[in-house]
Amino acid sequence: MTETGKSRIWVLADDRAGNVNQAIGVAEAMACPFERIDIAYGVAARLPNFVRQASLLGVSPRSREKLCAPWPDLVIAAGRRTAPVARWIKKQSGGKTRICQIMRPDGGEREFDLIAVPAHDGVNPAQNVLTIPGAPHRISETRLVLEGKAWRSRFEGMPQPRIALIIGGSSKKTQFSAAMAREVTEIAIGAARQMQGSLLVTTSRRTGQENESLIADLLEQADVPFHLHGWNSADENPYFGYLALADILIVTGDSVSMCSEACAAHGGVYIYAPQGIAAPRHRRLHETLFNRGYARLLASNEVAGTAHLPVKLENFSHPSLQPARTVAQRCLELIGEAG
């Protein structure tokens, strides 16, 4: 506890933005003060966790200096590499620190007070395992309201419905091809043209320069209003504004985080997931989101047999996907601050 009687909460933040966003999303959903502890790694962090155990093996000397008493009441961490660090902190505290690990820790599972994993990961049930639909994120209803106010004037001239096209890219195991980039962009253009709306388009670091150029060319040649934010753009990133103001969202199915964040927004969500773009676990996530009414499948024109017709989209209502809130409630219970 701090001097004010509040619980001391640490968020372990490593060099992977997706992990950090998930951990901070849970901490923010707790609505309690927390301290971010940045963790940098050396080569030894590549070792499997059954070797690293509850230790600081692989943690840089400068990061080790930050890990000292007074120990926190709760540690929130995400990703395999932070798990041994969280276990080490609990050990140093004499077992008093509670630890919440987001995603599989890959070792020492019994030492964690809470392991929050997406349902599509297929983790065996256990007393300390909490399954959630999708990944925790930082897109709350309040943030959507604030981002909408901040960006509304900038997109005031964009006719409605506004269709956000959120494009990911290739990963180690999947390929986002030029054909996919072309198809999903042409589907979005066709829908915007049919509905006399506009497009809000953003790419990611995994999209690739050639695909980015292709997407930009297709938009320039189209006769629909659009706003494009490329990954390398120096302009302020409008991503959260897109989520807040889009009537319809199209998201590529290669990213758990992007799909989860899109499903937190107000607009109807369509996931573009042709063969080859998503790993099996991503496809299980898609099915979860479809079955629970958060999103719908964006059918390929070729698969649908309507290659020369625009895909019909609609702004359907759905719940706001808030897995961070579910994890946060359990964390509050762990430290005795649940309302």
C-alpha positions as CSV (number, residue, x, y, z in Angstrom):
1,M,0.0,0.0,0.0
2,T,1.1,3.6,-0.6
3,E,1.1,6.3,2.1
4,T,-2.4,7.3,1.1
5,G,-3.7,3.8,1.7
6,K,-4.1,3.0,-2.0
7,S,-2.8,-0.2,-3.6
8,R,0.5,0.1,-5.4
9,I,0.2,-1.2,-8.9
10,W,2.9,-1.8,-11.5
11,V,2.5,-2.3,-15.2
12,L,5.5,-4.1,-16.8
13,A,5.9,-2.5,-20.2
14,D,8.4,-4.1,-22.7
15,D,9.3,-3.2,-26.2
16,R,6.2,-4.7,-27.9
17,A,3.5,-2.1,-28.3
18,G,0.7,-4.7,-28.5
19,N,1.7,-6.2,-25.1
20,V,2.0,-2.7,-23.5
21,N,-1.4,-1.6,-24.8
22,Q,-3.1,-4.7,-23.3
23,A,-1.5,-4.3,-19.9
24,I,-2.1,-0.6,-19.7
25,G,-5.7,-1.1,-20.9
26,V,-6.4,-3.3,-17.9
27,A,-4.7,-0.8,-15.5
28,E,-6.7,2.1,-16.9
29,A,-9.9,0.1,-16.7
30,M,-9.2,-0.4,-12.9
31,A,-9.4,3.4,-12.5
32,C,-6.6,3.3,-9.9
33,P,-3.2,5.0,-10.0
34,F,-0.5,2.8,-11.5
35,E,3.2,3.0,-12.3
36,R,4.6,2.0,-15.7
37,I,7.9,0.1,-15.3
38,D,9.7,-0.1,-18.7
39,I,11.5,-3.4,-19.2
40,A,14.4,-3.8,-21.8
41,Y,15.9,-7.1,-22.6
42,G,19.2,-8.7,-23.5
43,V,19.9,-11.8,-25.6
44,A,19.1,-14.2,-22.7
45,A,15.4,-13.1,-22.8
46,R,15.1,-15.3,-25.9
47,L,15.5,-18.4,-23.7
48,P,12.4,-20.4,-23.0
49,N,10.6,-19.5,-19.7
50,F,11.3,-23.0,-18.2
51,V,14.9,-21.9,-18.2
52,R,14.4,-18.3,-17.1
53,Q,12.0,-19.4,-14.3
54,A,11.2,-16.7,-11.7
55,S,14.2,-14.5,-12.4
56,L,15.6,-11.4,-14.1
57,L,17.6,-13.4,-16.6
58,G,17.6,-11.5,-19.8
59,V,16.5,-8.2,-18.3
60,S,18.9,-5.2,-18.9
61,P,20.9,-3.8,-16.0
62,R,19.1,-0.4,-16.2
63,S,15.7,-2.1,-16.0
64,R,16.8,-4.2,-13.0
65,E,17.5,-0.9,-11.1
66,K,13.8,0.0,-11.3
67,L,12.7,-3.3,-9.8
68,C,13.1,-2.7,-6.1
69,A,11.1,-2.4,-2.8
70,P,8.7,-1.3,-1.8
71,W,7.1,-4.0,-3.8
72,P,3.7,-3.5,-5.4
73,D,0.4,-5.0,-4.4
74,L,-0.3,-5.9,-8.0
75,V,1.7,-6.5,-11.1
76,I,0.0,-6.4,-14.5
77,A,2.1,-7.8,-17.4
78,A,1.6,-9.1,-20.9
79,G,3.5,-11.4,-23.1
80,R,5.9,-14.4,-22.5
81,R,9.0,-12.4,-21.8
82,T,7.5,-10.4,-18.9
83,A,6.3,-13.5,-17.1
84,P,9.5,-14.5,-15.3
85,V,9.9,-10.9,-14.2
86,A,6.4,-10.9,-12.6
87,R,7.2,-14.2,-10.9
88,W,10.5,-12.8,-9.6
89,I,8.7,-9.7,-8.1
90,K,6.2,-11.9,-6.3
91,K,9.0,-14.0,-4.9
92,Q,10.9,-10.9,-3.6
93,S,7.7,-9.7,-1.9
94,G,7.4,-13.0,0.0
95,G,4.3,-13.9,-2.0
96,K,2.4,-10.8,-1.1
97,T,2.4,-9.3,-4.6
98,R,-0.5,-10.5,-6.8
99,I,0.4,-11.0,-10.4
100,C,-1.9,-10.8,-13.4
101,Q,-0.5,-12.1,-16.7
102,I,-2.2,-11.4,-20.0
103,M,-1.7,-14.1,-22.5
104,R,0.0,-17.5,-21.8
105,P,3.0,-17.2,-19.5
106,D,4.6,-20.4,-20.9
107,G,5.7,-21.7,-17.5
108,G,5.0,-21.4,-13.8
109,E,1.2,-21.1,-14.4
110,R,0.4,-22.0,-10.8
111,E,2.3,-19.0,-9.5
112,F,0.1,-16.5,-11.2
113,D,-3.0,-15.2,-9.4
114,L,-4.7,-14.5,-12.7
115,I,-3.9,-15.5,-16.2
116,A,-6.2,-13.7,-18.8
117,V,-6.2,-15.4,-22.2
118,P,-8.4,-14.9,-25.3
119,A,-10.9,-17.7,-25.7
120,H,-9.5,-18.5,-29.1
121,D,-6.2,-19.6,-27.6
122,G,-7.8,-22.7,-26.3
123,V,-6.1,-22.7,-22.8
124,N,-7.3,-25.5,-20.4
125,P,-9.6,-24.2,-17.7
126,A,-8.1,-23.6,-14.3
127,Q,-9.1,-21.6,-11.2
128,N,-6.7,-18.8,-12.0
129,V,-7.4,-18.7,-15.7
130,L,-9.9,-16.1,-17.1
131,T,-10.9,-16.5,-20.8
132,I,-12.0,-13.3,-22.6
133,P,-13.4,-12.7,-26.1
134,G,-10.5,-10.9,-27.8
135,A,-7.6,-8.9,-26.5
136,P,-7.7,-6.2,-23.8
137,H,-7.3,-2.6,-25.3
138,R,-7.5,1.0,-24.4
139,I,-10.7,2.0,-26.4
140,S,-13.3,2.8,-23.7
141,E,-16.6,4.5,-24.4
142,T,-15.3,7.6,-22.8
143,R,-12.2,7.7,-25.0
144,L,-14.4,7.3,-28.1
145,V,-16.5,10.3,-27.0
146,L,-13.3,12.4,-26.4
147,E,-11.7,11.3,-29.7
148,G,-14.9,12.0,-31.6
149,K,-14.9,15.6,-30.3
150,A,-11.3,16.1,-31.1
151,W,-11.5,14.9,-34.7
152,R,-15.1,15.7,-35.7
153,S,-14.3,19.1,-37.2
154,R,-11.4,17.7,-39.3
155,F,-13.7,15.2,-41.0
156,E,-16.7,17.5,-41.1
157,G,-16.7,17.6,-44.9
158,M,-16.5,13.8,-45.3
159,P,-20.0,12.6,-46.4
160,Q,-21.7,9.9,-44.4
161,P,-21.7,7.1,-44.0
162,R,-18.0,7.2,-43.2
163,I,-16.4,3.8,-43.8
164,A,-13.1,3.2,-41.9
165,L,-10.7,0.8,-43.7
166,I,-8.1,-0.5,-41.2
167,I,-5.4,-2.4,-42.9
168,G,-2.8,-4.6,-41.3
169,G,-0.4,-6.8,-43.2
170,S,1.9,-9.8,-43.3
171,S,3.2,-11.7,-40.3
172,K,5.8,-14.4,-39.8
173,K,3.2,-17.0,-40.6
174,T,0.7,-15.3,-42.9
175,Q,0.9,-13.2,-46.1
176,F,-1.0,-10.0,-47.0
177,S,-0.6,-10.1,-50.7
178,A,-1.0,-7.4,-53.3
179,A,-4.2,-9.2,-54.5
180,M,-5.7,-8.9,-51.0
181,A,-4.7,-5.2,-50.7
182,R,-6.4,-4.6,-54.0
183,E,-9.5,-6.5,-53.2
184,V,-10.2,-5.1,-49.8
185,T,-9.6,-1.5,-51.0
186,E,-11.8,-2.0,-54.1
187,I,-14.6,-3.5,-51.9
188,A,-14.4,-0.4,-49.6
189,I,-14.4,1.9,-52.6
190,G,-17.4,0.1,-54.1
191,A,-19.4,0.3,-50.8
192,A,-18.6,4.0,-50.4
193,R,-19.6,4.7,-53.9
194,Q,-22.9,2.8,-53.6
195,M,-23.8,4.5,-50.3
196,Q,-22.5,7.9,-51.4
197,G,-20.3,8.0,-48.4
198,S,-16.5,8.4,-47.8
199,L,-13.5,6.4,-46.7
200,L,-11.1,6.8,-43.8
201,V,-8.1,4.6,-44.5
202,T,-5.1,3.7,-42.4
203,T,-2.3,1.2,-42.9
204,S,0.2,-0.3,-40.4
205,R,3.9,-1.0,-40.3
206,R,3.2,-4.6,-41.6
207,T,1.3,-3.4,-44.7
208,G,4.5,-3.0,-46.8
209,Q,5.5,-0.1,-49.0
210,E,4.3,-1.8,-52.3
211,N,0.9,-2.5,-50.8
212,E,0.7,1.1,-49.4
213,S,1.5,2.5,-52.9
214,L,-1.1,0.3,-54.5
215,I,-3.8,1.3,-52.0
216,A,-3.0,5.0,-52.4
217,D,-3.2,4.7,-56.2
218,L,-6.6,2.9,-56.1
219,L,-7.9,5.7,-53.8
220,E,-6.6,8.5,-56.0
221,Q,-8.2,6.9,-59.1
222,A,-11.6,6.4,-57.3
223,D,-14.4,8.9,-57.4
224,V,-15.1,8.8,-53.7
225,P,-14.0,11.2,-51.0
226,F,-11.2,9.7,-48.7
227,H,-8.7,10.5,-46.0
228,L,-5.6,8.3,-46.1
229,H,-3.1,8.0,-43.2
230,G,-0.1,6.0,-44.2
231,W,2.2,4.3,-41.7
232,N,5.1,6.6,-42.5
233,S,3.1,9.8,-42.4
234,A,4.4,12.6,-40.2
235,D,0.8,13.8,-39.6
236,E,-1.0,13.2,-36.4
237,N,-2.4,9.7,-36.3
238,P,-6.2,9.8,-36.8
239,Y,-6.7,6.1,-35.9
240,F,-8.7,6.8,-32.7
241,G,-10.7,9.5,-34.6
242,Y,-11.5,6.9,-37.2
243,L,-12.8,4.5,-34.6
244,A,-14.9,7.2,-33.0
245,L,-16.5,8.6,-36.1
246,A,-16.8,5.7,-38.5
247,D,-20.3,4.5,-39.3
248,I,-18.9,1.2,-40.6
249,L,-15.5,-0.4,-40.1
250,I,-13.7,-2.8,-42.3
251,V,-10.6,-4.4,-40.6
252,T,-8.2,-7.0,-42.0
253,G,-8.3,-10.2,-39.9
254,D,-4.5,-10.6,-39.4
255,S,-4.4,-8.8,-36.0
256,V,-6.1,-9.7,-32.8
257,S,-5.7,-6.2,-31.4
258,M,-7.1,-4.4,-34.5
259,C,-10.1,-6.7,-34.6
260,S,-10.7,-6.2,-30.9
261,E,-10.3,-2.5,-31.0
262,A,-12.7,-2.2,-34.0
263,C,-15.3,-4.1,-32.1
264,A,-15.1,-1.6,-29.2
265,A,-16.3,1.2,-31.6
266,H,-19.9,2.1,-32.4
267,G,-20.0,1.3,-36.1
268,G,-20.8,-2.0,-37.7
269,V,-17.6,-4.1,-38.0
270,Y,-16.7,-6.3,-41.0
271,I,-13.6,-8.5,-40.9
272,Y,-11.8,-9.2,-44.1
273,A,-10.3,-12.7,-43.8
274,P,-9.6,-14.5,-47.0
275,Q,-7.6,-17.7,-47.0
276,G,-4.0,-17.1,-46.1
277,I,-4.4,-13.8,-44.2
278,A,-5.0,-15.2,-40.8
279,A,-3.5,-17.9,-38.6
280,P,-5.8,-20.6,-37.2
281,R,-6.0,-18.9,-33.8
282,H,-7.0,-15.6,-35.5
283,R,-9.8,-17.5,-37.3
284,R,-11.0,-18.9,-34.0
285,L,-11.2,-15.3,-32.8
286,H,-13.2,-14.2,-35.8
287,E,-15.7,-17.0,-35.2
288,T,-16.0,-15.9,-31.6
289,L,-16.7,-12.3,-32.7
290,F,-19.2,-13.4,-35.4
291,N,-21.0,-15.8,-33.0
292,R,-21.4,-13.2,-30.3
293,G,-22.6,-10.5,-32.6
294,Y,-19.6,-8.2,-32.4
295,A,-18.7,-8.4,-36.1
296,R,-19.6,-9.9,-39.5
297,L,-17.5,-11.5,-42.2
298,L,-16.7,-9.3,-45.2
299,A,-17.3,-11.7,-48.0
300,S,-14.9,-11.7,-50.9
301,N,-16.5,-10.5,-54.2
302,E,-15.1,-13.6,-55.9
303,V,-16.3,-16.0,-53.3
304,A,-19.7,-14.3,-53.2
305,G,-19.9,-14.5,-57.0
306,T,-20.5,-10.8,-57.4
307,A,-17.2,-9.7,-58.8
308,H,-18.7,-6.8,-60.7
309,L,-21.2,-5.7,-58.0
310,P,-20.4,-3.7,-54.8
311,V,-20.5,-5.5,-51.5
312,K,-23.5,-4.3,-49.4
313,L,-22.6,-3.1,-46.0
314,E,-24.7,-1.7,-43.2
315,N,-24.2,0.0,-39.9
316,F,-25.5,-2.7,-37.6
317,S,-25.5,-2.3,-33.8
318,H,-23.4,-4.5,-31.6
319,P,-22.1,-4.6,-28.0
320,S,-18.9,-2.7,-27.3
321,L,-16.1,-5.3,-26.8
322,Q,-14.4,-4.5,-23.5
323,P,-12.3,-7.4,-22.4
324,A,-10.0,-5.1,-20.4
325,R,-12.9,-4.3,-18.1
326,T,-13.5,-7.9,-17.3
327,V,-9.8,-8.5,-16.4
328,A,-9.7,-5.2,-14.4
329,Q,-12.7,-6.4,-12.2
330,R,-10.8,-9.6,-11.3
331,C,-7.7,-7.6,-10.5
332,L,-9.6,-5.3,-8.2
333,E,-10.9,-8.4,-6.4
334,L,-7.4,-9.7,-6.0
335,I,-6.3,-6.6,-4.1
336,G,-9.5,-6.2,-2.2
337,E,-10.7,-3.0,-4.0
338,A,-13.7,-4.4,-5.9
339,G,-16.8,-2.2,-5.5
